Amino acid sequence: MKRTLIFLLAAAFLLPACNQGFRTETLFLEEDIPFREGSQNALDIKLNIDFPVAGYDREVLQAMCRNIRSHPLGENYTEFKGSLKELAADYRNTLVNDYMLTNQSMLEEMEMQEDEAPFLNWGCDIQGSFGEKWEDWLMYQVEEYSYYGGAHGLNQKGLVSFDRKL
C-alpha cells in the first residue's frame, strides 16, 4: 500500500513535467489604421501567430522560428532578430507604409477622391498555430486572408511539417 502511494505521488509530480517541455509564445496584433484621420477607409491588421520558445534545442527552435516567420510574413523576415513585439511593430509599420504610399499614388494617378475609391480598405489576417503531433512530426498550420485592393481578397492555408528528431 505504501509503495503504491509513493508511486502515485511520484507519477503526479512527474506528469506535469512531461507536458511542460514544449511551449509557445504568440505574436498578437489587432489594429485598424484609417487612411486619413476621420476616414471610413482603413487597413485592418490581425496577427495571431504562435512561435516555439522551449522544448527543443536552441538551434532547432531558431530554425522553426525562421520557417514560421518566412511563411506568413514574407522571406524578408526570415532572419529577423528582434522580439515578437518588435517583429509585430516592424511588420505593422511596413504594411502601413505600403498601404499609405500605394493608395495615395493610386488616388493621384486615377484622379479620384477618397470617397470614390473602392480600393482603400485593405485587410491582413494571419493565424498560425501548432497542431497535430504524429510520430516524430509536428504540424504547423497557417491561415491567411489578405485584401490589398482589387476585386477580392485571397484566402490561403498552408501546412508546415517539422521533424521533431532534428
C-alpha positions as CSV (number, residue, x, y, z in Angstrom):
1,M,0.0,0.0,0.0
2,K,2.8,2.4,1.0
3,R,4.7,1.6,-2.2
4,T,1.6,2.2,-4.4
5,L,1.1,5.6,-2.7
6,I,4.7,6.6,-3.3
7,F,4.3,5.5,-7.0
8,L,1.1,7.6,-7.4
9,L,2.7,10.6,-5.8
10,A,5.8,10.3,-8.0
11,A,3.6,10.0,-11.1
12,A,1.6,13.0,-10.0
13,F,4.7,15.1,-9.8
14,L,6.3,13.8,-13.0
15,L,3.3,14.0,-15.2
16,P,3.1,17.8,-15.4
17,A,6.8,18.0,-16.0
18,C,6.4,15.9,-19.2
19,N,3.9,18.4,-20.6
20,Q,5.9,21.5,-19.8
21,G,8.7,20.8,-22.4
22,F,7.2,22.4,-25.5
23,R,6.0,26.0,-25.0
24,T,4.9,28.7,-27.4
25,E,4.5,32.5,-27.3
26,T,2.1,34.4,-29.5
27,L,2.7,37.3,-31.8
28,F,-0.6,39.2,-31.4
29,L,-1.7,42.4,-33.1
30,E,-5.1,43.7,-33.9
31,E,-5.5,47.2,-35.3
32,D,-7.5,49.3,-37.7
33,I,-5.4,52.1,-39.2
34,P,-7.5,54.8,-41.0
35,F,-6.3,56.0,-44.4
36,R,-6.7,59.6,-43.1
37,E,-7.9,61.0,-39.8
38,G,-11.7,60.5,-39.7
39,S,-11.7,58.3,-42.8
40,Q,-14.0,55.4,-43.2
41,N,-11.3,53.6,-45.2
42,A,-8.7,51.6,-43.2
43,L,-6.1,49.0,-43.1
44,D,-7.3,46.2,-40.8
45,I,-4.5,44.1,-39.4
46,K,-5.0,40.9,-37.4
47,L,-2.0,38.7,-36.4
48,N,-2.2,35.7,-34.1
49,I,0.9,33.7,-34.8
50,D,2.4,31.1,-32.4
51,F,6.2,30.7,-32.1
52,P,8.0,27.9,-30.2
53,V,10.1,29.1,-27.3
54,A,11.0,25.9,-25.4
55,G,11.1,22.2,-25.7
56,Y,13.8,21.7,-28.3
57,D,17.5,22.6,-28.7
58,R,18.2,26.3,-29.4
59,E,19.2,25.7,-33.0
60,V,16.0,23.7,-33.7
61,L,13.9,26.5,-32.1
62,Q,15.6,29.1,-34.2
63,A,15.1,27.1,-37.4
64,M,11.5,26.6,-36.6
65,C,11.0,30.4,-35.9
66,R,12.8,31.3,-39.2
67,N,10.5,29.0,-41.1
68,I,7.4,30.3,-39.3
69,R,8.4,34.0,-39.9
70,S,9.1,33.4,-43.6
71,H,5.8,31.7,-44.4
72,P,3.1,34.2,-43.4
73,L,5.2,37.4,-43.0
74,G,7.5,37.0,-46.0
75,E,11.0,36.0,-46.7
76,N,12.4,39.4,-45.7
77,Y,11.5,38.4,-42.1
78,T,13.4,35.0,-42.2
79,E,16.4,36.4,-40.3
80,F,14.6,38.9,-38.1
81,K,16.5,39.1,-34.8
82,G,14.2,41.1,-32.5
83,S,11.5,40.1,-30.1
84,L,7.9,39.2,-31.1
85,K,6.8,42.7,-30.1
86,E,9.5,44.2,-32.3
87,L,8.5,41.8,-35.1
88,A,4.8,42.8,-34.9
89,A,5.8,46.5,-34.9
90,D,8.1,46.1,-37.9
91,Y,5.5,44.1,-39.9
92,R,2.8,46.7,-39.0
93,N,4.9,49.7,-40.0
94,T,6.0,48.1,-43.3
95,L,2.4,47.2,-44.1
96,V,1.1,50.7,-43.1
97,N,3.8,52.4,-45.2
98,D,2.9,50.2,-48.2
99,Y,-0.8,50.9,-47.7
100,M,-0.4,54.7,-47.5
101,L,2.0,55.1,-50.4
102,T,0.2,52.7,-52.7
103,N,-3.2,54.1,-52.2
104,Q,-2.1,57.8,-52.2
105,S,-0.4,57.2,-55.6
106,M,-3.4,55.4,-57.0
107,L,-5.7,58.2,-55.9
108,E,-3.4,60.7,-57.7
109,E,-3.0,58.5,-60.8
110,M,-6.7,57.9,-61.2
111,E,-7.5,61.5,-60.2
112,M,-10.1,60.2,-57.7
113,Q,-11.4,61.4,-54.4
114,E,-11.1,59.1,-51.4
115,D,-14.9,58.6,-51.2
116,E,-15.0,57.4,-54.8
117,A,-12.2,54.8,-54.4
118,P,-13.3,51.2,-53.7
119,F,-9.7,50.0,-53.2
120,L,-8.8,51.9,-50.0
121,N,-9.9,49.2,-47.5
122,W,-7.1,46.7,-47.0
123,G,-7.1,43.7,-44.7
124,C,-4.5,41.3,-43.5
125,D,-5.5,38.4,-41.2
126,I,-2.8,35.8,-40.4
127,Q,-3.3,32.9,-37.9
128,G,-0.5,30.5,-37.2
129,S,-0.6,27.6,-34.7
130,F,0.8,24.3,-33.9
131,G,-1.5,21.3,-34.4
132,E,-1.2,17.6,-34.5
133,K,1.9,15.6,-33.5
134,W,2.4,12.4,-35.3
135,E,5.3,10.1,-34.5
136,D,8.3,12.4,-35.0
137,W,6.4,15.1,-36.9
138,L,4.9,18.3,-35.5
139,M,2.5,20.2,-37.8
140,Y,2.0,23.9,-38.0
141,Q,-0.9,25.5,-39.8
142,V,-1.0,29.0,-41.3
143,E,-4.3,30.5,-42.4
144,E,-4.2,33.9,-44.1
145,Y,-6.7,36.3,-45.6
146,S,-5.4,39.3,-47.4
147,Y,-7.0,42.0,-49.4
148,Y,-4.8,44.7,-50.9
149,G,-7.2,46.3,-53.3
150,G,-8.8,44.8,-56.4
151,A,-11.9,42.7,-57.0
152,H,-11.5,40.4,-54.0
153,G,-9.2,39.1,-51.3
154,L,-7.2,36.0,-51.2
155,N,-7.6,33.1,-48.7
156,Q,-4.6,30.8,-48.2
157,K,-3.9,27.8,-46.0
158,G,-0.6,26.1,-45.6
159,L,0.8,23.4,-43.5
160,V,4.4,23.2,-42.4
161,S,5.8,19.9,-41.0
162,F,8.7,19.9,-38.5
163,D,10.7,16.8,-37.9
164,R,11.0,16.6,-34.1
165,K,14.1,14.3,-34.2
166,L,16.3,17.1,-35.6
